């Protein structure tokens, strides 16, 4: 069992100061992007949210497929089928994004201090 890390009062003050600064930046408009769901563009905002989730899942599936392939647990035909399916899914996401006037860059939400949702 690991020993709990000791935190000094200075560390706490520095963390509080950092959080205050982030809150001020967010209040000034420097915060994460938001999905604009106004009545005029609710369809595009909803499409952006759904396609972002689909792209995230596609990337996770791709990483899992690579791990399984490198681990040797897939036959050649399974690798071929999985690759084709992932390519079709990627093409469909791009097609749907284009239909709603979105690019793949629009699907990459900024999560503030956590960074971007999707890898570049």
Backbone torsions as a table, in degrees:
resi	resn	phi	psi	omega
1	UNK	NA	135.2	-178.0
2	UNK	-84.7	149.4	-179.6
3	UNK	-78.5	135.5	179.0
4	UNK	-60.9	142.2	179.6
5	UNK	-74.7	136.2	177.4
6	UNK	-81.6	133.8	180.0
7	UNK	-116.8	127.3	-179.2
8	UNK	-86.5	161.4	175.6
9	UNK	-57.8	-32.5	177.7
10	UNK	-65.6	-38.0	177.2
11	UNK	-63.3	-41.4	179.9
12	UNK	-64.7	-45.4	179.7
13	UNK	-62.9	-39.8	178.5
14	UNK	-64.2	-41.0	178.9
15	UNK	-65.3	-41.7	178.8
16	UNK	-64.7	-42.3	178.7
17	UNK	-61.8	-42.3	179.0
18	UNK	-63.5	-43.0	178.4
19	UNK	-63.8	-41.2	177.9
20	UNK	-61.2	-41.9	-180.0
21	UNK	-63.2	-43.3	178.4
22	UNK	-63.1	-40.1	178.3
23	UNK	-63.5	-41.5	178.5
24	UNK	-64.0	-41.5	178.3
25	UNK	-63.6	-40.7	179.1
26	UNK	-64.9	-43.3	179.5
27	UNK	-64.8	-29.1	-179.4
28	UNK	-84.1	2.3	178.1
29	UNK	97.2	5.2	-179.9
30	UNK	-92.5	12.7	-176.1
31	UNK	-83.5	-171.9	-177.9
32	UNK	-65.2	155.4	176.9
33	UNK	-65.3	153.7	175.6
34	UNK	-122.7	149.0	175.7
35	UNK	-76.4	120.7	-178.1
36	UNK	-81.2	109.6	-177.9
37	UNK	-115.8	48.7	175.9
38	UNK	-73.4	160.6	-178.9
39	UNK	-56.7	-28.0	-178.2
40	UNK	-72.3	-30.5	-175.7
41	UNK	-134.6	36.7	179.6
42	UNK	-61.4	-36.7	-178.2
43	UNK	-63.3	-45.7	-179.6
44	UNK	-67.7	-39.8	179.2
45	UNK	-63.6	-42.7	178.7
46	UNK	-67.5	-40.9	177.9
47	UNK	-61.9	-40.7	179.4
48	UNK	-61.5	-44.0	179.8
49	UNK	-64.5	-47.2	-178.4
50	UNK	-65.4	-44.2	-179.4
51	UNK	-67.8	-31.8	175.9
52	UNK	-63.3	-44.2	178.1
53	UNK	-64.7	-40.8	178.2
54	UNK	-63.5	-41.8	179.8
55	UNK	-66.0	-38.9	176.8
56	UNK	-61.1	-46.4	178.8
57	UNK	-63.8	-39.2	178.3
58	UNK	-61.4	-43.3	179.6
59	UNK	-65.8	-37.9	177.4
60	UNK	-65.4	-42.5	177.3
61	UNK	-62.2	-39.6	179.5
62	UNK	-64.0	-43.7	178.7
63	UNK	-63.7	-40.4	178.7
64	UNK	-65.1	-40.2	178.5
65	UNK	-62.7	-41.0	179.0
66	UNK	-64.2	-42.8	178.4
67	UNK	-61.8	-42.9	180.0
68	UNK	-67.0	-38.5	179.7
69	UNK	-65.8	-45.9	179.3
70	UNK	-67.2	-28.0	178.4
71	UNK	-78.3	-9.3	177.2
72	UNK	78.2	18.1	-177.4
73	UNK	-93.4	7.0	-179.7
74	UNK	-120.7	141.6	174.3
75	UNK	-78.2	162.9	-178.7
76	UNK	-56.8	-41.8	-179.5
77	UNK	-66.4	-37.8	177.4
78	UNK	-64.4	-39.8	177.5
79	UNK	-62.5	-44.8	179.9
80	UNK	-61.8	-46.5	-179.6
81	UNK	-63.4	-43.7	-178.9
82	UNK	-65.2	-42.6	178.0
83	UNK	-60.7	-44.7	179.5
84	UNK	-63.4	-42.9	-179.7
85	UNK	-64.1	-42.4	179.5
86	UNK	-66.9	-36.1	177.3
87	UNK	-67.4	-39.6	177.0
88	UNK	-63.6	-42.7	179.8
89	UNK	-63.0	-43.2	178.6
90	UNK	-62.4	-43.1	179.2
91	UNK	-63.5	-39.7	-179.6
92	UNK	-67.3	-39.9	177.4
93	UNK	-62.8	-43.1	178.2
94	UNK	-64.3	-40.0	179.0
95	UNK	-62.8	-47.1	180.0
96	UNK	-65.9	-38.7	177.9
97	UNK	-61.4	-44.3	177.9
98	UNK	-61.5	-37.6	179.0
99	UNK	-60.3	-34.7	-179.0
100	UNK	-97.7	10.7	178.0
101	UNK	72.1	29.5	-179.0
102	UNK	-112.0	152.0	171.6
103	UNK	-108.3	167.9	177.7
104	UNK	-63.4	-28.8	176.8
105	UNK	-65.0	-31.2	178.3
106	UNK	-67.1	-22.6	-177.6
107	UNK	-83.8	-11.2	-177.5
108	UNK	-88.9	91.5	-176.7
109	UNK	-73.2	139.7	176.9
110	UNK	-86.4	119.2	-178.8
111	UNK	-98.1	24.8	177.8
112	UNK	67.8	-127.2	-176.3
113	UNK	-64.1	-16.0	178.7
114	UNK	-81.9	-13.1	-178.3
115	UNK	94.3	-161.3	-179.5
116	UNK	-85.6	149.9	-179.5
117	UNK	-66.3	-44.7	-176.8
118	UNK	-105.1	149.6	177.0
119	UNK	-76.0	157.4	-176.7
120	UNK	-68.7	NA	NA
